[in-house]
Structure formats: structure tokens, C-alpha cells
Amino acid sequence: MSPLTPDGVADTLEACIDAIGELVTTLDRFDDATFAFGLRAHLVPLLRLMLEHGTCTREEARGFLRELENDVLSGDAR
């Protein structure tokens, strides 16, 4: 599940990350746990839609979730 389109436009991903970062700063009134569960509530249906629309395969979704788990549990900041 690559964030890059076939055209190889990495700027789109960077712009998306920046926009999400700006949004996150407006939600600082929520504690970390509430915010994390709120994100999860949106990530789950997004991944399901990606599967339904063929944007990714089940194995790619599993790989994404494994990487997410590894990133969280490793303690390395990205």
C-alpha cells in the first residue's frame, strides 16, 4: 500500500501530512486517548473503503497495520 501514485508524486503525501498536522493542532483540547480513539474511528472505515474499492489488498492493509503497530511499540519517533 504505497502512498505514492503511479506518477510518483511525493508532494501530494507531504501536503496531506501537513494538512493533517494543521488540523491536529486545532484539536489539542482532547486528551491523547480520546484523540487516538477518534482517529481510529475514522481510520477503520477509510481502510475498509480502500479494500472495497481495490485501492489496496487485504495483505497490504495487514502490512500497513503491522507497520503501524511496530512504529507505535518501537518508540521511534518519525
C-alpha positions as CSV (number, residue, x, y, z in Angstrom):
1,M,0.0,0.0,0.0
2,S,2.1,2.8,-1.3
3,P,1.2,6.4,-0.6
4,L,2.7,7.4,-4.0
5,T,0.6,7.4,-7.1
6,P,1.9,5.8,-10.3
7,D,3.1,9.3,-11.3
8,G,5.5,9.2,-8.3
9,V,4.1,12.5,-6.8
10,A,5.5,12.6,-3.3
11,D,4.4,16.2,-2.9
12,T,0.8,15.0,-2.5
13,L,1.7,12.9,0.5
14,E,3.7,15.7,2.1
15,A,0.8,18.2,1.5
16,C,-1.6,15.7,3.1
17,I,0.6,15.2,6.1
18,D,1.0,19.0,6.5
19,A,-2.8,19.5,6.3
20,I,-3.5,16.8,8.9
21,G,-0.8,18.3,11.1
22,E,-2.5,21.7,11.0
23,L,-5.9,20.0,11.8
24,V,-4.4,18.1,14.7
25,T,-3.1,21.3,16.3
26,T,-6.7,22.6,16.5
27,L,-7.8,19.5,18.4
28,D,-5.5,20.0,21.4
29,R,-8.5,20.3,23.8
30,F,-8.9,16.5,23.7
31,D,-6.7,14.2,25.8
32,D,-4.4,11.8,24.0
33,A,-6.6,8.7,24.5
34,T,-9.8,10.4,23.3
35,F,-7.9,11.8,20.3
36,A,-6.4,8.3,19.4
37,F,-9.8,6.6,19.6
38,G,-11.3,9.4,17.5
39,L,-8.6,8.8,14.8
40,R,-9.3,5.1,15.0
41,A,-13.0,5.7,14.4
42,H,-12.1,7.3,11.1
43,L,-9.2,5.1,10.1
44,V,-11.2,1.9,10.2
45,P,-13.9,2.9,7.7
46,L,-11.3,4.5,5.5
47,L,-9.3,1.3,5.3
48,R,-12.5,-0.7,4.7
49,L,-13.4,1.6,1.8
50,M,-9.9,1.3,0.3
51,L,-10.3,-2.5,0.4
52,E,-13.8,-2.3,-1.1
53,H,-12.6,0.0,-3.9
54,G,-9.5,-2.0,-4.6
55,T,-7.1,0.8,-3.6
56,C,-5.2,-1.8,-1.6
57,T,-5.3,-5.6,-1.0
58,R,-6.1,-7.3,2.3
59,E,-2.3,-8.2,2.6
60,E,-1.3,-4.5,2.0
61,A,-3.8,-3.4,4.7
62,R,-2.4,-6.0,7.1
63,G,1.1,-4.8,6.3
64,F,0.1,-1.2,6.9
65,L,-1.4,-2.2,10.3
66,R,1.7,-4.3,11.2
67,E,4.0,-1.3,10.4
68,L,1.7,1.0,12.4
69,E,1.9,-1.4,15.4
70,N,5.7,-1.7,15.1
71,D,6.1,2.1,14.8
72,V,4.0,2.6,17.9
73,L,5.6,-0.1,20.0
74,S,9.2,0.6,19.0
75,G,9.2,4.1,20.5
76,D,11.0,5.6,17.5
77,A,9.6,9.0,16.6
78,R,9.1,9.6,12.9
